[in-house]
C-alpha cells in the first residue's frame, strides 16, 4: 500500500471532507501505516518509514491534484480538507459549499487581524516590500497574475502559477569566478518562484508549503514568504518547517513589511540545477510569464555593458517590478 492508496481508502469510507492529519490518524487505526511500511520494504530492503508521514500523505494528494487535474480522484475542499470527486452529490453539496464559504470567511478575518499602523494588509500588499528585499540582492522580480493565463487553462494552472517570479544574473560576481563557472558549465543565471502569505500557522503550513512546492518545478529555487509567523506553538511550527525543508527544499522568508531589508531567511531553499521544462512551457500560457521569459532572454542576449540599461528599462516600463 502507498500513501496515495491509504488516502483513497480512508476518503472512500468518509461522508465528509477530511484534513490530512485526520486521514493519517484513521489510517493508523486501520493498520494502513504498517502496510505502507511493508510495501516500502519490498521495494527497498533499506526502506525506512517517513519520519513525517502526514507530509508524505499530503505530498501524494497535492501532487496528484497538480499534475493530474483532469484525472485526479481528489478534490480540495475549503482550507486544507480533501474529498473524493465522485463522492460529491446532491446530498452533500450544501456541506461542501458551507465549508468553502467558511474558508473564505476565515481568510477575511485573517486579513482584518493583520494590521500595521491601523491599516489592513492584504496579500497583494506584500509584493512591494518583497520586491525591495529582492532588489537589494540584485534579484529582479515580476508579479504574475493567474488571471493572465489562457482562459481554457485557468483551472488546470490554479496551483501552477507563483505570485512572483524572479531572476538574477550574478553579473556582480568577480569576473574570474564567472569565467570559471562558464568553463565548468555551471549556471550564472538563476530563476526563482515566490509564494506570498500573510501568516504562517501550524494549521495552514501544509497547504501553503505544498502550494509553493507545486508552483516551483521550473525554478532553481522555491520560496514561501510570510509577513507573520504564528507565535502559538512556535517551536512546533519551526520544527515542522524544518522537516519539510529538509525533505522538499522550499525556503521560508519572514518578510518585514515596514523595513524589507530586515527580512529574515528562516530556512534556505535547496538549489536545483535541473529545471522542469514542461512546467515552464505550460506556464507560458500565462502571458505575463511569457513576457518574463522573453525579457530574461533579451537580457542574456545583450552585451554586458547594455544589460543594466535593459534591466532599468524593464523596471521603468513595468515589465519588472519597480522597487522604488
LUMSE-729328 format. One record per residue (C-alpha): x, y, z; residue number from 1. Coordinates in nm, 3 decimals. Each point is the difference from the previous one (the first is absolute). Layout:
N
<east = X	north = Y	up = Z	fimi = NUM>
...
% end
This chain:
324
<east = 0.000	north = 0.000	up = 0.000	fimi = 1>
<east = 0.115	north = 0.355	up = -0.075	fimi = 2>
<east = -0.090	north = 0.332	up = 0.163	fimi = 3>
<east = -0.220	north = 0.066	up = -0.302	fimi = 4>
<east = -0.183	north = -0.329	up = 0.051	fimi = 5>
<east = -0.051	north = 0.072	up = 0.369	fimi = 6>
<east = -0.147	north = 0.344	up = -0.068	fimi = 7>
<east = -0.233	north = -0.146	up = -0.262	fimi = 8>
<east = -0.124	north = -0.279	up = 0.230	fimi = 9>
<east = -0.062	north = 0.230	up = 0.295	fimi = 10>
<east = -0.190	north = 0.257	up = -0.206	fimi = 11>
<east = -0.206	north = -0.276	up = -0.158	fimi = 12>
<east = -0.123	north = -0.083	up = 0.350	fimi = 13>
<east = -0.067	north = 0.362	up = 0.098	fimi = 14>
<east = -0.320	north = 0.197	up = -0.060	fimi = 15>
<east = 0.170	north = 0.334	up = 0.067	fimi = 16>
<east = 0.322	north = 0.173	up = -0.117	fimi = 17>
<east = 0.299	north = -0.067	up = 0.224	fimi = 18>
<east = 0.328	north = 0.168	up = 0.090	fimi = 19>
<east = 0.324	north = -0.183	up = -0.069	fimi = 20>
<east = 0.075	north = -0.066	up = 0.367	fimi = 21>
<east = -0.353	north = -0.144	up = 0.040	fimi = 22>
<east = 0.056	north = -0.227	up = -0.300	fimi = 23>
<east = 0.330	north = -0.123	up = 0.141	fimi = 24>
<east = -0.142	north = -0.054	up = 0.348	fimi = 25>
<east = -0.276	north = -0.217	up = -0.146	fimi = 26>
<east = 0.250	north = -0.183	up = -0.220	fimi = 27>
<east = 0.205	north = -0.092	up = 0.308	fimi = 28>
<east = -0.314	north = -0.123	up = 0.178	fimi = 29>
<east = -0.061	north = -0.238	up = -0.289	fimi = 30>
<east = 0.362	north = -0.113	up = -0.017	fimi = 31>
<east = 0.072	north = 0.157	up = -0.338	fimi = 32>
<east = 0.324	north = 0.149	up = 0.134	fimi = 33>
<east = 0.136	north = -0.352	up = 0.044	fimi = 34>
<east = -0.106	north = -0.093	up = -0.353	fimi = 35>
<east = 0.175	north = 0.308	up = -0.139	fimi = 36>
<east = 0.315	north = -0.098	up = 0.188	fimi = 37>
<east = -0.013	north = -0.356	up = -0.135	fimi = 38>
<east = -0.048	north = 0.126	up = -0.356	fimi = 39>
<east = 0.303	north = 0.225	up = 0.038	fimi = 40>
<east = 0.213	north = -0.288	up = 0.128	fimi = 41>
<east = -0.095	north = -0.219	up = -0.296	fimi = 42>
<east = 0.119	north = 0.270	up = -0.239	fimi = 43>
<east = 0.315	north = 0.081	up = 0.197	fimi = 44>
<east = 0.160	north = -0.218	up = 0.266	fimi = 45>
<east = 0.142	north = 0.313	up = 0.170	fimi = 46>
<east = -0.337	north = 0.177	up = 0.002	fimi = 47>
<east = -0.088	north = 0.204	up = 0.308	fimi = 48>
<east = -0.344	north = 0.140	up = 0.075	fimi = 49>
<east = -0.027	north = 0.377	up = -0.056	fimi = 50>
<east = 0.064	north = 0.199	up = 0.317	fimi = 51>
<east = -0.274	north = 0.238	up = -0.114	fimi = 52>
<east = -0.270	north = -0.230	up = -0.142	fimi = 53>
<east = -0.270	north = 0.269	up = -0.002	fimi = 54>
<east = 0.215	north = 0.206	up = -0.236	fimi = 55>
<east = 0.067	north = -0.302	up = -0.221	fimi = 56>
<east = -0.375	north = -0.050	up = -0.009	fimi = 57>
<east = -0.053	north = 0.369	up = -0.079	fimi = 58>
<east = 0.258	north = -0.014	up = -0.275	fimi = 59>
<east = -0.169	north = -0.294	up = -0.172	fimi = 60>
<east = -0.337	north = 0.181	up = -0.001	fimi = 61>
<east = 0.127	north = 0.343	up = -0.101	fimi = 62>
<east = 0.226	north = -0.147	up = -0.269	fimi = 63>
<east = -0.289	north = -0.195	up = -0.152	fimi = 64>
<east = -0.220	north = 0.311	up = -0.004	fimi = 65>
<east = 0.274	north = 0.206	up = -0.161	fimi = 66>
<east = 0.129	north = -0.237	up = -0.267	fimi = 67>
<east = -0.323	north = -0.185	up = -0.078	fimi = 68>
<east = -0.271	north = 0.269	up = 0.020	fimi = 69>
<east = -0.228	north = -0.184	up = -0.243	fimi = 70>
<east = 0.035	north = -0.350	up = 0.141	fimi = 71>
<east = 0.073	north = 0.053	up = 0.370	fimi = 72>
<east = -0.246	north = -0.168	up = 0.237	fimi = 73>
<east = 0.056	north = 0.268	up = 0.266	fimi = 74>
<east = -0.155	north = 0.343	up = 0.040	fimi = 75>
<east = 0.105	north = 0.272	up = 0.242	fimi = 76>
<east = -0.288	north = 0.125	up = 0.215	fimi = 77>
<east = 0.025	north = 0.318	up = 0.207	fimi = 78>
<east = 0.326	north = 0.055	up = 0.185	fimi = 79>
<east = 0.220	north = -0.310	up = 0.017	fimi = 80>
<east = -0.276	north = -0.260	up = -0.038	fimi = 81>
<east = -0.037	north = -0.266	up = -0.268	fimi = 82>
<east = -0.274	north = -0.216	up = -0.143	fimi = 83>
<east = -0.050	north = -0.235	up = -0.293	fimi = 84>
<east = -0.145	north = 0.157	up = -0.313	fimi = 85>
<east = -0.241	north = -0.285	up = -0.063	fimi = 86>
<east = -0.148	north = 0.027	up = 0.351	fimi = 87>
<east = -0.131	north = 0.352	up = -0.051	fimi = 88>
<east = -0.373	north = -0.020	up = -0.067	fimi = 89>
<east = -0.326	north = 0.183	up = 0.066	fimi = 90>
<east = -0.017	north = -0.125	up = 0.358	fimi = 91>
<east = 0.334	north = 0.149	up = 0.109	fimi = 92>
<east = 0.039	north = 0.293	up = -0.238	fimi = 93>
<east = -0.137	north = 0.238	up = 0.264	fimi = 94>
<east = 0.264	north = -0.122	up = 0.245	fimi = 95>
<east = 0.276	north = 0.058	up = -0.257	fimi = 96>
<east = -0.129	north = 0.352	up = -0.068	fimi = 97>
<east = -0.019	north = 0.073	up = 0.372	fimi = 98>
<east = 0.361	north = -0.107	up = 0.054	fimi = 99>
<east = 0.118	north = 0.208	up = -0.296	fimi = 100>
<east = -0.192	north = 0.306	up = 0.124	fimi = 101>
<east = 0.143	north = -0.042	up = 0.349	fimi = 102>
<east = 0.349	north = -0.016	up = -0.146	fimi = 103>
<east = -0.058	north = 0.332	up = -0.177	fimi = 104>
<east = -0.124	north = 0.156	up = 0.325	fimi = 105>
<east = 0.312	north = -0.122	up = 0.183	fimi = 106>
<east = 0.217	north = 0.158	up = -0.269	fimi = 107>
<east = -0.184	north = 0.330	up = 0.044	fimi = 108>
<east = 0.050	north = -0.014	up = 0.378	fimi = 109>
<east = 0.370	north = -0.066	up = -0.052	fimi = 110>
<east = 0.030	north = 0.312	up = -0.213	fimi = 111>
<east = -0.177	north = 0.205	up = 0.267	fimi = 112>
<east = 0.233	north = -0.124	up = 0.272	fimi = 113>
<east = 0.312	north = 0.086	up = -0.198	fimi = 114>
<east = 0.030	north = 0.372	up = 0.062	fimi = 115>
<east = 0.296	north = 0.234	up = 0.013	fimi = 116>
<east = -0.058	north = 0.360	up = 0.102	fimi = 117>
<east = -0.375	north = -0.074	up = 0.003	fimi = 118>
<east = -0.011	north = -0.087	up = -0.370	fimi = 119>
<east = -0.120	north = -0.327	up = -0.144	fimi = 120>
<east = 0.267	north = -0.197	up = -0.182	fimi = 121>
<east = -0.091	north = -0.222	up = -0.293	fimi = 122>
<east = 0.217	north = -0.263	up = -0.165	fimi = 123>
<east = 0.036	north = 0.223	up = -0.304	fimi = 124>
<east = 0.157	north = 0.265	up = 0.226	fimi = 125>
<east = 0.294	north = -0.232	up = 0.065	fimi = 126>
<east = 0.125	north = 0.022	up = -0.358	fimi = 127>
<east = 0.164	north = 0.342	up = 0.042	fimi = 128>
<east = 0.204	north = -0.079	up = 0.314	fimi = 129>
<east = 0.108	north = -0.336	up = -0.144	fimi = 130>
<east = 0.103	north = 0.174	up = -0.323	fimi = 131>
<east = 0.215	north = 0.243	up = 0.203	fimi = 132>
<east = 0.156	north = -0.283	up = 0.199	fimi = 133>
<east = 0.089	north = -0.196	up = -0.312	fimi = 134>
<east = 0.130	north = 0.305	up = -0.184	fimi = 135>
<east = 0.246	north = 0.061	up = 0.285	fimi = 136>
<east = 0.155	north = -0.336	up = -0.098	fimi = 137>
<east = -0.006	north = 0.078	up = -0.374	fimi = 138>
<east = -0.295	north = -0.229	up = -0.056	fimi = 139>
<east = -0.248	north = 0.142	up = -0.250	fimi = 140>
<east = -0.362	north = -0.099	up = 0.050	fimi = 141>
<east = -0.334	north = 0.000	up = -0.180	fimi = 142>
<east = -0.351	north = -0.049	up = 0.139	fimi = 143>
<east = -0.200	north = -0.267	up = -0.183	fimi = 144>
<east = -0.376	north = 0.029	up = -0.010	fimi = 145>
<east = -0.170	north = -0.338	up = -0.034	fimi = 146>
<east = -0.279	north = 0.172	up = -0.196	fimi = 147>
<east = 0.248	north = 0.063	up = -0.281	fimi = 148>
<east = -0.006	north = -0.373	up = -0.078	fimi = 149>
<east = -0.178	north = -0.123	up = -0.312	fimi = 150>
<east = -0.367	north = -0.028	up = 0.100	fimi = 151>
<east = -0.012	north = -0.366	up = -0.102	fimi = 152>
<east = 0.280	north = -0.090	up = 0.240	fimi = 153>
<east = -0.080	north = 0.205	up = 0.312	fimi = 154>
<east = -0.139	north = -0.295	up = 0.193	fimi = 155>
<east = 0.293	north = -0.222	up = -0.084	fimi = 156>
<east = 0.253	north = 0.270	up = 0.091	fimi = 157>
<east = -0.159	north = 0.092	up = 0.335	fimi = 158>
<east = 0.289	north = -0.150	up = 0.197	fimi = 159>
<east = 0.261	north = 0.061	up = -0.267	fimi = 160>
<east = 0.030	north = 0.378	up = 0.000	fimi = 161>
<east = 0.233	north = 0.160	up = 0.259	fimi = 162>
<east = -0.075	north = 0.346	up = 0.142	fimi = 163>
<east = 0.339	north = 0.138	up = -0.099	fimi = 164>
<east = 0.272	north = -0.126	up = -0.234	fimi = 165>
<east = 0.352	north = 0.138	up = 0.003	fimi = 166>
<east = 0.344	north = -0.026	up = -0.157	fimi = 167>
<east = 0.358	north = 0.087	up = 0.088	fimi = 168>
<east = 0.289	north = 0.016	up = -0.243	fimi = 169>
<east = 0.287	north = -0.002	up = 0.251	fimi = 170>
<east = 0.179	north = 0.265	up = -0.208	fimi = 171>
<east = 0.119	north = 0.150	up = 0.327	fimi = 172>
<east = 0.227	north = -0.300	up = 0.070	fimi = 173>
<east = 0.373	north = 0.017	up = -0.063	fimi = 174>
<east = 0.060	north = -0.038	up = -0.376	fimi = 175>
<east = 0.258	north = -0.275	up = 0.045	fimi = 176>
<east = -0.247	north = -0.201	up = 0.202	fimi = 177>
<east = -0.265	north = 0.049	up = -0.268	fimi = 178>
<east = 0.244	north = -0.121	up = -0.265	fimi = 179>
<east = 0.070	north = -0.310	up = 0.209	fimi = 180>
<east = -0.374	north = -0.069	up = 0.029	fimi = 181>
<east = -0.032	north = 0.026	up = -0.377	fimi = 182>
<east = 0.294	north = -0.237	up = -0.054	fimi = 183>
<east = -0.149	north = -0.269	up = 0.225	fimi = 184>
<east = -0.356	north = 0.056	up = -0.127	fimi = 185>
<east = -0.156	north = 0.129	up = 0.322	fimi = 186>
<east = -0.288	north = 0.245	up = -0.035	fimi = 187>
<east = 0.056	north = 0.367	up = 0.076	fimi = 188>
<east = -0.367	north = 0.084	up = -0.059	fimi = 189>
<east = -0.254	north = -0.127	up = 0.251	fimi = 190>
<east = -0.380	north = 0.003	up = 0.006	fimi = 191>
<east = -0.218	north = 0.021	up = 0.311	fimi = 192>
<east = -0.365	north = -0.058	up = 0.094	fimi = 193>
<east = -0.166	north = 0.168	up = 0.300	fimi = 194>
<east = -0.331	north = -0.078	up = 0.170	fimi = 195>
<east = -0.122	north = 0.280	up = 0.231	fimi = 196>
<east = -0.216	north = -0.042	up = 0.309	fimi = 197>
<east = -0.104	north = 0.235	up = 0.277	fimi = 198>
<east = 0.053	north = -0.248	up = 0.281	fimi = 199>
<east = 0.141	north = -0.347	up = 0.057	fimi = 200>
<east = -0.168	north = -0.216	up = 0.263	fimi = 201>
<east = 0.030	north = -0.364	up = 0.088	fimi = 202>
<east = -0.343	north = -0.054	up = -0.154	fimi = 203>
<east = 0.075	north = 0.173	up = -0.330	fimi = 204>
<east = 0.362	north = -0.110	up = -0.045	fimi = 205>
<east = -0.063	north = -0.320	up = -0.196	fimi = 206>
<east = -0.229	north = 0.164	up = -0.254	fimi = 207>
<east = 0.219	north = 0.305	up = -0.050	fimi = 208>
<east = 0.325	north = -0.197	up = -0.017	fimi = 209>
<east = -0.122	north = -0.242	up = -0.265	fimi = 210>
<east = -0.155	north = 0.284	up = -0.195	fimi = 211>
<east = 0.346	north = 0.158	up = -0.016	fimi = 212>
<east = 0.149	north = -0.336	up = -0.095	fimi = 213>
<east = -0.251	north = -0.059	up = -0.279	fimi = 214>
<east = 0.070	north = 0.347	up = -0.143	fimi = 215>
<east = 0.373	north = -0.044	up = -0.026	fimi = 216>
<east = 0.109	north = -0.300	up = -0.208	fimi = 217>
<east = 0.119	north = 0.236	up = -0.273	fimi = 218>
<east = 0.224	north = 0.208	up = 0.233	fimi = 219>
<east = 0.347	north = -0.038	up = 0.152	fimi = 220>
<east = -0.137	north = 0.099	up = 0.341	fimi = 221>
<east = -0.346	north = 0.004	up = 0.155	fimi = 222>
<east = -0.099	north = 0.225	up = 0.291	fimi = 223>
<east = -0.296	north = 0.036	up = 0.233	fimi = 224>
<east = -0.022	north = 0.358	up = 0.133	fimi = 225>
<east = -0.209	north = 0.103	up = 0.302	fimi = 226>
<east = -0.043	north = 0.331	up = 0.177	fimi = 227>
<east = -0.088	north = -0.163	up = 0.333	fimi = 228>
<east = 0.103	north = -0.322	up = 0.169	fimi = 229>
<east = -0.255	north = -0.121	up = 0.255	fimi = 230>
<east = 0.138	north = 0.029	up = 0.352	fimi = 231>
<east = -0.233	north = -0.275	up = 0.125	fimi = 232>
<east = 0.171	north = -0.339	up = -0.023	fimi = 233>
<east = 0.304	north = 0.185	up = -0.139	fimi = 234>
<east = 0.254	north = -0.271	up = 0.079	fimi = 235>
<east = -0.218	north = -0.273	up = -0.151	fimi = 236>
<east = -0.063	north = 0.214	up = -0.308	fimi = 237>
<east = 0.373	north = 0.059	up = -0.050	fimi = 238>
<east = 0.069	north = -0.370	up = 0.039	fimi = 239>
<east = -0.260	north = -0.089	up = -0.263	fimi = 240>
<east = 0.137	north = 0.260	up = -0.243	fimi = 241>
<east = 0.348	north = -0.142	up = 0.057	fimi = 242>
<east = -0.117	north = -0.352	up = -0.083	fimi = 243>
<east = -0.177	north = 0.115	up = -0.314	fimi = 244>
<east = 0.300	north = 0.204	up = -0.106	fimi = 245>
<east = 0.233	north = -0.299	up = 0.041	fimi = 246>
<east = -0.234	north = -0.221	up = -0.203	fimi = 247>
<east = -0.116	north = 0.235	up = -0.275	fimi = 248>
<east = 0.235	north = 0.299	up = -0.001	fimi = 249>
<east = -0.240	north = 0.294	up = -0.008	fimi = 250>
<east = 0.155	north = 0.294	up = 0.186	fimi = 251>
<east = -0.189	north = 0.221	up = 0.244	fimi = 252>
<east = 0.036	north = 0.379	up = 0.039	fimi = 253>
<east = -0.152	north = 0.211	up = 0.277	fimi = 254>
<east = -0.074	north = 0.327	up = -0.176	fimi = 255>
<east = 0.037	north = 0.326	up = 0.192	fimi = 256>
<east = -0.278	north = 0.213	up = -0.146	fimi = 257>
<east = 0.127	north = 0.338	up = 0.126	fimi = 258>
<east = 0.372	north = -0.066	up = -0.045	fimi = 259>
<east = 0.043	north = -0.256	up = -0.281	fimi = 260>
<east = 0.378	north = 0.002	up = 0.029	fimi = 261>
<east = -0.042	north = -0.150	up = 0.349	fimi = 262>
<east = -0.192	north = -0.300	up = -0.133	fimi = 263>
<east = 0.131	north = -0.331	up = 0.126	fimi = 264>
<east = 0.072	north = -0.327	up = -0.176	fimi = 265>
<east = -0.125	north = -0.263	up = 0.246	fimi = 266>
<east = 0.092	north = -0.297	up = -0.219	fimi = 267>
<east = 0.205	north = 0.013	up = -0.320	fimi = 268>
<east = -0.132	north = -0.146	up = -0.323	fimi = 269>
<east = 0.176	north = -0.299	up = -0.153	fimi = 270>
<east = 0.137	north = 0.087	up = -0.341	fimi = 271>
<east = -0.108	north = -0.203	up = -0.304	fimi = 272>
<east = 0.217	north = -0.021	up = -0.307	fimi = 273>
<east = -0.263	north = -0.199	up = -0.190	fimi = 274>
<east = -0.304	north = 0.203	up = -0.103	fimi = 275>
<east = -0.336	north = -0.142	up = -0.109	fimi = 276>
<east = -0.025	north = 0.123	up = -0.358	fimi = 277>
<east = -0.352	north = -0.141	up = -0.045	fimi = 278>
<east = -0.131	north = 0.201	up = 0.295	fimi = 279>
<east = 0.172	north = 0.311	up = -0.133	fimi = 280>
<east = -0.162	north = -0.061	up = -0.339	fimi = 281>
<east = -0.346	north = -0.022	up = 0.160	fimi = 282>
<east = 0.061	north = 0.314	up = 0.204	fimi = 283>
<east = 0.063	north = 0.187	up = -0.323	fimi = 284>
<east = -0.374	north = -0.025	up = -0.064	fimi = 285>
<east = -0.005	north = 0.282	up = 0.254	fimi = 286>
<east = 0.094	north = 0.303	up = -0.210	fimi = 287>
<east = 0.175	north = 0.172	up = 0.293	fimi = 288>
<east = 0.227	north = -0.300	up = 0.056	fimi = 289>
<east = 0.064	north = -0.016	up = -0.376	fimi = 290>
<east = 0.103	north = 0.368	up = 0.013	fimi = 291>
<east = 0.234	north = -0.078	up = 0.291	fimi = 292>
<east = 0.173	north = -0.277	up = -0.196	fimi = 293>
<east = 0.033	north = 0.225	up = -0.305	fimi = 294>
<east = 0.149	north = 0.280	up = 0.211	fimi = 295>
<east = 0.252	north = -0.233	up = 0.164	fimi = 296>
<east = 0.105	north = -0.123	up = -0.346	fimi = 297>
<east = 0.042	north = 0.358	up = -0.118	fimi = 298>
<east = 0.230	north = 0.077	up = 0.293	fimi = 299>
<east = 0.205	north = -0.316	up = -0.050	fimi = 300>
<east = 0.045	north = 0.072	up = -0.370	fimi = 301>
<east = 0.117	north = 0.357	up = 0.062	fimi = 302>
<east = 0.361	north = 0.106	up = 0.036	fimi = 303>
<east = 0.123	north = 0.038	up = 0.359	fimi = 304>
<east = 0.009	north = 0.379	up = -0.018	fimi = 305>
<east = -0.364	north = 0.028	up = -0.105	fimi = 306>
<east = -0.150	north = -0.254	up = 0.243	fimi = 307>
<east = -0.047	north = 0.249	up = 0.284	fimi = 308>
<east = -0.159	north = 0.247	up = -0.239	fimi = 309>
<east = -0.250	north = -0.261	up = -0.118	fimi = 310>
<east = -0.083	north = -0.099	up = 0.359	fimi = 311>
<east = -0.059	north = 0.365	up = 0.092	fimi = 312>
<east = -0.226	north = 0.041	up = -0.303	fimi = 313>
<east = -0.199	north = -0.309	up = 0.094	fimi = 314>
<east = -0.048	north = 0.133	up = 0.354	fimi = 315>
<east = -0.100	north = 0.348	up = -0.118	fimi = 316>
<east = -0.245	north = -0.143	up = -0.254	fimi = 317>
<east = -0.163	north = -0.230	up = 0.255	fimi = 318>
<east = 0.113	north = -0.324	up = -0.162	fimi = 319>
<east = 0.197	north = -0.070	up = 0.318	fimi = 320>
<east = -0.120	north = 0.109	up = 0.346	fimi = 321>
<east = 0.113	north = 0.347	up = 0.103	fimi = 322>
<east = 0.179	north = 0.000	up = 0.339	fimi = 323>
<east = -0.008	north = 0.379	up = 0.036	fimi = 324>
% end
